[in-house]
Amino acid sequence: MSAPTTAALVARLDRLPSCRYFYKVVALIAIGGWFEFYELFMPGGIALGLIKKSHIYTASHAGMFALDSFATFLATFFLGMFVGAILFTQLSDKFGRLATFTWSMLLYSAAMLVMAFQSSPPIIDALRFVCGLAISIQLINNDAFISEITPTRYRGRFMAFAIMAVLTAEPAVAGISWLFVPHAPLGLDGWRWVILLGSVGGVIVWWVRRGIPESPRWLATQGRLAEAEAAMAAVEAHVARDTGRPLPAPAAPSDIAVATHGAWQEMFRPPYLSRTIMLSLFQFCQTIAAFGFLIWVPIILVREGFTVVHSLGYTVAITLLVPVGGLLGLLFAERFERKWQLVGTAVGIGVFGIGFSQAHSVPMILLTGCLLTLAMNWLIAIFHPYAAELYPTRIRAQAVGFTFSWSRISAVLVGYAVTFLLSAYGVIGVFAMIAVAMAVIVLSIGIMGPRTNNLSLEVISR
């Protein structure tokens, strides 16, 4: 495909106004992402059911990959995400955003359905591996998908909107766990019901995919010019119908050269090498905060003397602010440079985390826990669009997948680190680790992170 043709397609997309149609498409993609986040945060809700109720796992430090360790339950999932990010995210660049969206969701749902009826740690861990593999493909695909089908000046806002929507999965799974885990409805352990409810996403995805177009940018890079034109024309027709007025004329096509074929080695060459290093450091460290706190908070509260019911109740109260953190990302995504929002939220996570570790009264636990949750999810709402902006369409999914894989390595290790630090140093040890990780983010993003606000994807990646 010639560069002017690609540039003309981009110019047509970028001149479109914000309207209901884009919110609808982004919301439909977010429905798939909602179930993925449900799975990501589910372990924090069902941990006490697996450990205290069914006695399938233990929270004590039992060494690397002990089969009955809750840390292993977490690690196998993240190991699956690592394998998916390294080996299979390239499927999105090869077979398309829409097909990848559908099949990864079905694989996840099938594994969840089988897992709900298992009691053997090795079998559960194997199914968690499959879930992790499917989810890593889904998460990276969706970020690439949304970044490519939304206009430049609204891209950060739409992606933050999607993250805000999917983040409602966290308070949802916390609330469902609070209702089900202490009980056994119809004789089935409550934690099994939580898993079963998460498996319905595969059914829903068949319905929602009908309203989602394939990415015109992706079609163009594959040389499927007629399909790219048809997809772009359909998007324009929807927008014109929503706005009720003629569309503005596209700007003159840019003279930026757009390659249609890429190789994974590009991410290790200028100008992408520094971005790959920066995002790899960021991804490794942000997971230490996300899963060092959010998944372990019920267990931490029980260690501090709270009952199982109270621990789950306080966790629900804290996680109610998860989508509010996403809302902050939505409100400020286009108002301030995204790299500096990442730096600021990382500072907040470090400070509020130390405050949480020193809190012993219920009001202080809730206050610091809520502030930490707001900062953490504001960071999540911003880093998803930021990471997806830094590479060209031809290698976007596999490059983001590679950097994302570092977060799965740290996620494999963080469960074991938390069990060790809790045993050796208490809660302060866990949050000291989180604070150090946030300091690395501040330095890496602040020094090496490029600016991206209000710039076309093609301009950012040239």
C-alpha positions, -999 to +999 in steps of 0.1 A: +000+000+000+013+034-009+020+059+018-005+086+004-033+060+005-026+051+041-022+087+051-055+096+034-072+069+055-057+082+087-067+118+078-103+107+073-104+089+106-087+117+126-110+144+114-141+127+128-158+143+158-165+126+191-200+111+191-222+083+205-209+058+179-174+059+191-185+055+227-207+025+217-178+007+199-154+014+227-180+002+253-185-030+233-148-037+233-147-029+270-173-056+277-148-082+267-122-064+288-145-063+317-144-101+321-107-101+317-104-076+347-129-097+366-104-126+363-074-104+371-089-093+404-109-124+413-081-140+434-083-112+460-120-120+464-118-158+465-085-161+484-101-166+518-125-192+503-096-212+489-075-209+520-098-206+550-129-224+537-119-252+513-083-255+525-071-261+490-042-235+493-022-220+521-010-184+525+022-193+544+056-190+528+062-225+514+089-219+488+088-214+451+060-232+433+047-253+462+016-268+447-006-259+477+007-224+480-017-195+472+013-178+457+016-206+431-021-202+424-013-166+415+020-174+397+006-199+372-019-174+360+007-148+355+030-174+339+002-180+314+000-142+308+037-141+302+036-169+276+006-153+259+023-119+258+056-133+244+043-159+220+007-151+210+000-114+210+015-114+175-017-132+165-035-099+168-011-082+143-015-112+119-052-122+121-068-090+131-082-072+162-118-085+159-110-122+155-085-121+183-110-103+205-135-131+200-114-163+202-093-153+232-125-145+251-140-179+243-108-197+254-108-179+288-145-186+294-141-223+287-112-226+311-131-207+338-161-230+335-141-261+340-121-246+368-152-239+389-157-276+395-121-286+404-105-292+438-070-303+429-043-276+430-024-289+400-055-290+378-067-255+390-032-241+384-032-256+349-065-240+341-053-207+356-024-209+332-048-211+302-069-182+316-037-161+319-027-169+283-061-159+269-063-127+290-029-114+280-039-117+243-072-100+250-058-071+270-031-061+245-054-067+215-081-044+230-056-016+237-043-017+201-079-020+188-092+011+206-061+032+198-065+025+161-102+031+156-106+064+175-096+100+163-063+113+175-075+142+196-099+119+215-078+088+217-067+091+253-102+100+264-118+070+247-092+046+260-095+060+295-133+056+292-128+019+283-105+014+313-129+032+336-156+008+324-136-024+328-123-013+363-159-016+375-151-053+374-130-050+405-157-037+429-181-061+412-160-092+419-152-079+454-190-075+461-198-109+446-171-125+467-184-108+498-219-122+492-209-157+481-175-167+496-186-170+532-215-192+521-223-223+499-254-216+479-271-249+467-243-268+484-216-253+461-187-234+477-191-197+473-158-192+456-169-216+429-199-194+422-176-164+417-157-183+391-189-195+374-202-160+371-169-149+354-172-177+328-203-162+311-182-137+292-177-161+263-215-162+256-218-124+257-189-118+234-207-135+205-234-109+208-213-078+212-189-085+184-216-078+158-214-041+165-176-038+163-159-030+130-124-043+122-096-017+125-093+001+092-057+009+101-049-028+105-067-038+073-046-012+054-013-025+068-024-060+055-029-047+020-067-053+023-075-020+007-111-027-003-120-039+032-102-009+048-122+015+026-155-003+034-148-003+071-138+034+070-169+043+050-191+024+075-176+043+104-181+077+086-217+068+079-224+060+116-207+093+127-227+113+101-259+098+113-250+104+150-240+140+145-268+149+120-245+171+099-220+167+071-185+155+082-157+180+081-133+177+052-102+156+060-069+175+063-043+171+036-028+136+039+005+136+058+037+127+039+047+104+067+058+071+052+039+041+066+054+007+062+029-022+058+051-050+071+071-050+102+093-073+122+095-078+160+132-067+159+121-031+152+112-026+189+150-031+197+161-004+172+159+034+173+136+052+178+118+023+196+146+009+218+144+035+245+106+031+246+109-006+249+133-003+278+111+024+295+079+004+291+095-028+302+107-011+334+073+005+339+054-028+334+076-048+357+071-023+385+035-013+382+024-049+387+042-050+420+018-023+433-013-036+416-010-072+427+010-066+459-019-046+473-052-054+455-050-092+456-035-094+491-055-068+509-081-092+524-053-115+537-033-085+550-064-073+569-070-108+584-034-108+596-041-074+613-068-091+633-100-085+613-125-113+607-130-129+572-163-111+568-150-077+580-119-081+558-140-088+527-164-059+536-135-034+540-121-046+507-154-040+490-155-004+505-119+003+492-126-012+457-157+009+452-133+037+443-116+017+416-137+030+387-135+065+403-097+063+397-105+053+361-128+083+359-100+106+369-080+092+340-110+099+317-113+135+329-076+144+326-065+121+298-064+149+272-059+179+296-024+170+309+005+152+292+000+115+299+036+108+308+035+133+337+002+119+349+020+085+352+048+101+372+024+119+395+002+088+402+033+067+409+044+092+435+009+090+451+010+052+452+043+051+470+032+077+496-003+063+502+011+028+504+034+036+532+005+053+549-016+022+546+011+000+561+011+023+592-027+025+596-042+004+623-076+020+629-105+014+606-109+050+595-072+053+586-072+019+568-101+030+547-087+065+540-052+054+530-066+023+512-090+045+492-064+071+483-040+043+472-068+028+451-076+061+434-039+067+425-034+031+413-064+031+390-057+065+376-023+052+367-039+021+350-063+043+331-035+064+316-008+037+310-030+016+287-034+044+261+001+056+266+017+022+259-005+016+229+006+049+213+043+043+212+047+018+183+035+017+147+004-003+137+024-030+120+041-042+153+018-025+179+004-057+195+036-077+196+057-048+208+033-039+235+030-076+243+067-079+248+069-050+272+037-062+289+054-096+294+077-080+320+047-073+342+038-110+341+073-119+352+070-095+382+035-108+388+048-144+391+074-133+416+053-108+436+032-134+453+062-152+467+078-118+476+047-108+495+045-141+515+082-137+524+080-100+533+048-105+554+065-133+573+098-116+578+090-079+581+052-075+582+030-052+562+057-024+561+080-047+542+054-052+515+048-015+510+085-006+511+088-029+481+059-011+464+075+023+471+108+013+455+090+001+425+072+034+421+105+053+423+117+033+393+086+042+374+091+079+382+126+078+369+120+057+338+089+075+325+102+110+335+135+105+317+127+083+287+090+087+282+080+107+250+050+131+249+019+117+231-011+140+237-028+153+205-003+136+182-013+111+155-002+075+160+018+078+128+036+109+141+044+094+175+058+062+159+079+078+131 
